[in-house]
Amino acid sequence: MRKLGCLGLLLALAAIVTAFVGLQFWGGPGTLKHNITIQIAPGTSLATASEQLEKAGAIRSANQFRLFARVLGSGAPIKAGEYRLPAHLSQADILKVLQGGKTLQRFVTIPEGWPSVMVKDALDKTQGLEGPSIMPVEGTILPDSYSFQRGNTRLFMIKRMQRAMVRYLASAWEKRKPGIAVSTPREALILASIVEKETGKPSERRMVAAVYSNRLKRGMMLQADPTIIYPITKGRPLGRRILASEVHAVNDYNTYAMTGLPAGPICNPGRASIDAVLDPAQSNALYFVADGTGGHVFADTLDQHNANVQKWYAIRRSRGEM
């Protein structure tokens, strides 16, 4: 009896030690020496995922991982996606990550006012996206930050950004104020692109929209400098002063040589500029010029505007710019 008792005690101790070692193996620090990402494809089984983890160095043994997952895991299925696994993450926590579905979030940001050539550049350079891109039609991309998963295509992202613009423009058009200067959503988009390029101050957008709306209603030339630049660079920065010959160039965009709106948008305007065109400020202003602080000063008459221009020239001379 005494021998049996000792044997039972030894077996119990062995079981305790085995359980302790097993728990340490499962819940203790993992083998990863640095952070990694791993892509789990749709339909991947636990067996296949464990082999991926072993090859990536995240676990010691795929077979042991599967065994402990079945015995000590929750039994929930793993979910497809790209996951970031921190260094030394335990095998238990690795399983929880794959079961939780909290995938790695990747983003591509399109700032307000970017032309389509720069949108294409950004997508071409974004790691994690696949396939070729195309040049989006100007004005069809809604500026925003867009999340994506590794393996999404660039064409998929372009279509997603375009759907976002279609939805927002339609919603904003439904809320437009009566008596505005544009008669179609496309005209609103074109005018919004000019407003977007003319001011970087959110507080000024509705006043700039008012100036151009007033000019459109009176049949005046818009005389917006960015419309001179667009045919030359397709929206990229000009990098120099506008030439006199360019001011007088006749084309479908130069609003110094034509009345009305240009043939199309000159950038991809953001929500605020679209809203400003559809609800411009109540103002009789027809002119504006830089005020030296990053904003603009507005005028109702040409005499007022000329006086403001002289003040701006004086500021520039004091800075050594003229």
C-alpha positions as CSV (number, residue, x, y, z in Angstrom):
1,M,0.0,0.0,0.0
2,R,2.8,2.3,0.9
3,K,4.5,1.7,-2.5
4,L,1.2,2.3,-4.3
5,G,0.8,5.6,-2.3
6,C,4.3,6.7,-3.3
7,L,3.7,5.8,-6.9
8,G,0.4,7.8,-6.9
9,L,2.2,10.8,-5.4
10,L,4.9,10.6,-8.0
11,L,2.4,10.4,-10.8
12,A,0.5,13.3,-9.3
13,L,3.7,15.3,-9.1
14,A,4.6,14.3,-12.6
15,A,1.2,15.5,-13.8
16,I,1.6,18.8,-12.1
17,V,5.0,19.3,-13.5
18,T,3.8,18.3,-17.0
19,A,0.9,20.7,-16.7
20,F,3.1,23.5,-15.5
21,V,5.6,23.0,-18.4
22,G,2.7,22.8,-20.8
23,L,1.2,26.0,-19.6
24,Q,4.6,27.7,-19.7
25,F,5.0,26.4,-23.3
26,W,1.6,27.7,-24.3
27,G,1.3,30.9,-22.3
28,G,4.9,31.9,-21.8
29,P,7.0,34.3,-24.0
30,G,7.1,33.2,-27.6
31,T,10.0,32.6,-29.9
32,L,9.6,35.8,-32.1
33,K,12.6,38.1,-31.8
34,H,11.0,41.0,-33.6
35,N,7.5,42.1,-34.8
36,I,6.2,40.4,-37.9
37,T,3.1,40.4,-40.1
38,I,1.4,37.3,-41.3
39,Q,-1.4,37.0,-44.0
40,I,-4.1,34.4,-43.3
41,A,-6.0,33.6,-46.6
42,P,-9.7,33.0,-46.6
43,G,-10.6,29.4,-45.8
44,T,-7.2,28.7,-44.1
45,S,-7.4,25.9,-41.6
46,L,-5.8,25.8,-38.2
47,A,-3.4,23.2,-39.6
48,T,-2.3,25.4,-42.5
49,A,-2.1,28.5,-40.3
50,S,0.1,26.7,-37.7
51,E,2.5,25.7,-40.5
52,Q,2.7,29.3,-41.6
53,L,3.4,30.4,-38.0
54,E,6.2,27.8,-37.7
55,K,7.8,28.9,-40.9
56,A,7.6,32.5,-39.8
57,G,9.3,31.6,-36.5
58,A,6.3,32.6,-34.4
59,I,5.9,29.2,-32.8
60,R,8.2,26.3,-32.1
61,S,6.1,23.4,-33.5
62,A,3.0,23.4,-35.7
63,N,1.9,20.0,-34.3
64,Q,2.3,21.1,-30.7
65,F,0.5,24.4,-31.4
66,R,-2.5,22.5,-32.9
67,L,-2.6,20.2,-29.9
68,F,-2.6,22.9,-27.3
69,A,-5.0,25.0,-29.4
70,R,-7.5,22.1,-29.3
71,V,-7.0,21.4,-25.6
72,L,-6.5,24.9,-24.2
73,G,-7.9,27.2,-26.9
74,S,-11.5,28.5,-27.1
75,G,-12.4,26.4,-30.2
76,A,-13.4,29.5,-32.2
77,P,-12.4,29.5,-35.9
78,I,-9.4,31.6,-37.1
79,K,-10.3,34.5,-39.4
80,A,-8.7,35.6,-42.6
81,G,-6.7,38.8,-42.8
82,E,-3.3,40.4,-42.2
83,Y,-2.1,40.3,-38.6
84,R,0.8,42.0,-36.8
85,L,2.4,39.7,-34.2
86,P,4.6,41.5,-31.7
87,A,7.9,40.0,-30.6
88,H,7.7,37.3,-27.9
89,L,3.9,37.0,-28.2
90,S,2.8,33.8,-26.5
91,Q,1.3,31.0,-28.5
92,A,-2.0,31.4,-26.6
93,D,-2.1,35.1,-27.5
94,I,-1.3,34.3,-31.1
95,L,-4.3,32.0,-31.3
96,K,-6.5,34.7,-29.7
97,V,-5.2,37.3,-32.3
98,L,-6.1,35.0,-35.2
99,Q,-9.5,34.1,-33.7
100,G,-10.3,37.8,-32.8
101,G,-10.1,39.0,-36.4
102,K,-8.4,42.3,-35.4
103,T,-6.5,42.6,-38.6
104,L,-3.6,45.0,-39.3
105,Q,-5.0,48.3,-40.5
106,R,-3.3,49.9,-43.5
107,F,-4.2,53.3,-44.8
108,V,-3.6,55.4,-47.9
109,T,-4.4,59.1,-47.5
110,I,-5.6,61.4,-50.3
111,P,-5.4,65.1,-49.1
112,E,-8.0,67.6,-50.2
113,G,-7.1,69.3,-53.5
114,W,-4.8,66.6,-54.8
115,P,-5.1,66.2,-58.6
116,S,-5.6,62.8,-60.0
117,V,-1.9,62.5,-61.2
118,M,-0.8,62.7,-57.5
119,V,-3.6,60.2,-56.5
120,K,-2.1,57.7,-59.0
121,D,1.4,58.4,-57.7
122,A,0.3,57.7,-54.1
123,L,-1.4,54.5,-55.0
124,D,1.5,53.3,-57.1
125,K,3.9,53.8,-54.2
126,T,1.6,52.3,-51.5
127,Q,3.1,49.0,-50.3
128,G,0.6,46.2,-49.7
129,L,-1.6,47.1,-52.7
130,E,-1.3,44.9,-55.8
131,G,-1.8,45.4,-59.6
132,P,-1.6,48.4,-61.9
133,S,-3.4,51.6,-61.3
134,I,-5.1,53.9,-63.8
135,M,-5.4,57.7,-64.0
136,P,-8.7,58.5,-62.3
137,V,-10.9,61.1,-64.1
138,E,-10.2,64.4,-62.4
139,G,-12.6,65.3,-59.7
140,T,-14.0,61.7,-59.2
141,I,-11.9,60.9,-56.1
142,L,-13.2,61.9,-52.7
143,P,-10.2,62.9,-50.5
144,D,-10.0,60.9,-47.3
145,S,-8.0,58.3,-45.5
146,Y,-8.9,54.8,-46.8
147,S,-8.1,51.6,-45.0
148,F,-7.1,48.5,-46.9
149,Q,-5.8,45.0,-46.5
150,R,-2.6,43.6,-48.1
151,G,-3.6,42.2,-51.4
152,N,-6.3,44.7,-52.3
153,T,-5.8,46.0,-55.8
154,R,-5.1,49.6,-56.8
155,L,-8.1,49.5,-59.1
156,F,-10.3,48.3,-56.2
157,M,-9.1,51.4,-54.2
158,I,-9.8,53.8,-57.1
159,K,-13.3,52.5,-57.5
160,R,-13.9,52.7,-53.8
161,M,-12.7,56.3,-53.7
162,Q,-14.9,57.1,-56.7
163,R,-18.0,55.5,-55.1
164,A,-17.4,57.7,-52.1
165,M,-17.3,60.8,-54.2
166,V,-20.5,59.8,-56.0
167,R,-22.3,59.2,-52.7
168,Y,-21.1,62.4,-51.1
169,L,-21.8,64.7,-54.0
170,A,-25.3,63.3,-54.4
171,S,-26.0,63.7,-50.7
172,A,-24.6,67.3,-50.7
173,W,-26.5,68.3,-53.8
174,E,-29.8,67.3,-52.2
175,K,-29.0,69.8,-49.4
176,R,-28.0,72.7,-51.7
177,K,-29.3,76.2,-50.9
178,P,-31.7,77.8,-53.4
179,G,-30.4,80.4,-55.8
180,I,-26.8,79.1,-56.1
181,A,-24.7,79.8,-59.2
182,V,-24.4,76.2,-60.4
183,S,-27.2,74.1,-61.9
184,T,-25.8,70.6,-61.9
185,P,-23.7,68.4,-59.5
186,R,-20.9,68.4,-62.1
187,E,-20.9,72.2,-62.2
188,A,-20.7,72.2,-58.4
189,L,-17.8,69.8,-58.5
190,I,-15.9,72.0,-61.0
191,L,-16.4,75.1,-59.0
192,A,-15.5,73.3,-55.8
193,S,-12.2,72.3,-57.3
194,I,-11.4,75.9,-57.9
195,V,-12.4,76.9,-54.4
196,E,-10.2,74.1,-53.1
197,K,-7.1,75.4,-54.9
198,E,-7.7,79.0,-54.1
199,T,-7.6,78.8,-50.3
200,G,-6.2,76.6,-47.7
201,K,-8.1,78.2,-44.8
202,P,-11.3,76.4,-43.9
203,S,-12.8,79.6,-42.6
204,E,-12.5,81.3,-46.1
205,R,-14.0,78.6,-48.3
206,R,-17.6,79.9,-48.2
207,M,-16.4,83.5,-49.0
208,V,-14.2,82.3,-51.9
209,A,-17.2,80.3,-53.1
210,A,-19.3,83.5,-52.8
211,V,-16.9,85.5,-54.9
212,Y,-16.9,83.0,-57.8
213,S,-20.7,82.4,-57.5
214,N,-21.2,86.2,-57.8
215,R,-19.0,86.4,-60.8
216,L,-20.7,83.5,-62.5
217,K,-24.1,85.1,-62.0
218,R,-22.9,88.4,-63.5
219,G,-21.2,86.7,-66.5
220,M,-17.8,87.9,-65.4
221,M,-14.6,85.9,-65.9
222,L,-13.6,83.9,-62.9
223,Q,-9.9,84.8,-63.3
224,A,-8.7,82.0,-61.0
225,D,-5.0,81.5,-61.2
226,P,-5.1,77.7,-60.6
227,T,-7.1,77.3,-63.9
228,I,-4.1,78.7,-65.8
229,I,-1.8,76.2,-64.2
230,Y,-3.9,73.1,-64.6
231,P,-3.4,72.6,-68.4
232,I,0.3,73.0,-68.0
233,T,1.0,70.6,-65.1
234,K,-2.3,68.6,-64.8
235,G,-2.5,69.9,-61.2
236,R,1.1,69.4,-60.0
237,P,2.8,72.5,-58.5
238,L,4.1,74.9,-61.2
239,G,7.2,75.8,-59.3
240,R,7.6,79.2,-60.8
241,R,5.7,82.4,-61.5
242,I,2.9,82.3,-64.1
243,L,4.0,83.7,-67.5
244,A,2.1,86.5,-69.3
245,S,1.7,84.2,-72.3
246,E,0.1,81.6,-70.0
247,V,-2.4,84.2,-68.6
248,H,-3.6,84.9,-72.1
249,A,-3.5,81.2,-73.4
250,V,-6.8,80.1,-74.8
251,N,-7.9,76.6,-73.8
252,D,-10.8,74.9,-72.0
253,Y,-9.5,75.7,-68.5
254,N,-8.0,79.2,-68.4
255,T,-10.6,81.4,-66.8
256,Y,-8.6,84.5,-67.7
257,A,-9.5,83.9,-71.3
258,M,-13.1,82.7,-71.0
259,T,-16.3,83.3,-69.1
260,G,-18.0,80.5,-67.2
261,L,-16.6,77.4,-65.7
262,P,-13.7,75.4,-67.1
263,A,-14.3,72.2,-69.0
264,G,-13.8,70.1,-65.9
265,P,-12.5,70.0,-62.3
266,I,-8.9,71.0,-61.7
267,C,-8.4,68.8,-58.7
268,N,-10.3,66.4,-56.4
269,P,-12.1,68.7,-54.0
270,G,-12.9,67.8,-50.4
271,R,-16.2,67.8,-48.6
272,A,-15.8,71.3,-47.2
273,S,-15.3,72.9,-50.6
274,I,-18.2,71.1,-52.1
275,D,-20.4,72.2,-49.2
276,A,-19.1,75.8,-49.6
277,V,-20.2,75.9,-53.3
278,L,-23.6,74.6,-52.4
279,D,-24.0,77.0,-49.5
280,P,-21.8,80.1,-50.2
281,A,-21.5,83.0,-47.8
282,Q,-24.0,85.8,-48.1
283,S,-21.8,88.5,-49.7
284,N,-21.5,90.9,-52.6
285,A,-17.8,90.4,-52.9
286,L,-16.3,90.0,-56.4
287,Y,-12.6,90.2,-55.7
288,F,-10.0,88.9,-53.2
289,V,-6.3,89.1,-52.8
290,A,-3.7,87.7,-50.3
291,D,-3.5,89.6,-47.0
292,G,0.1,88.5,-46.1
293,T,-1.0,86.2,-43.3
294,G,-1.9,83.2,-45.4
295,G,-5.5,84.4,-45.9
296,H,-7.3,86.8,-48.2
297,V,-9.0,90.2,-48.0
298,F,-12.3,90.5,-50.0
299,A,-13.8,93.5,-51.8
300,D,-17.1,94.3,-53.4
301,T,-15.8,96.9,-55.9
302,L,-12.8,97.1,-58.2
303,D,-11.5,100.3,-56.5
304,Q,-11.5,98.5,-53.1
305,H,-9.8,95.6,-54.7
306,N,-7.1,97.7,-56.3
307,A,-6.4,99.4,-52.9
308,N,-6.1,95.9,-51.3
309,V,-3.7,94.8,-54.1
310,Q,-1.4,97.8,-53.4
311,K,-1.3,96.8,-49.7
312,W,-0.3,93.3,-50.8
313,Y,2.4,94.6,-53.0
314,A,3.7,96.8,-50.2
315,I,3.9,93.6,-48.0
316,R,5.8,91.8,-50.7
317,R,8.2,94.6,-51.2
318,S,8.9,94.7,-47.4
319,R,9.7,91.0,-47.7
320,G,12.1,91.5,-50.6
321,E,9.8,89.6,-52.9
322,M,9.4,92.4,-55.4
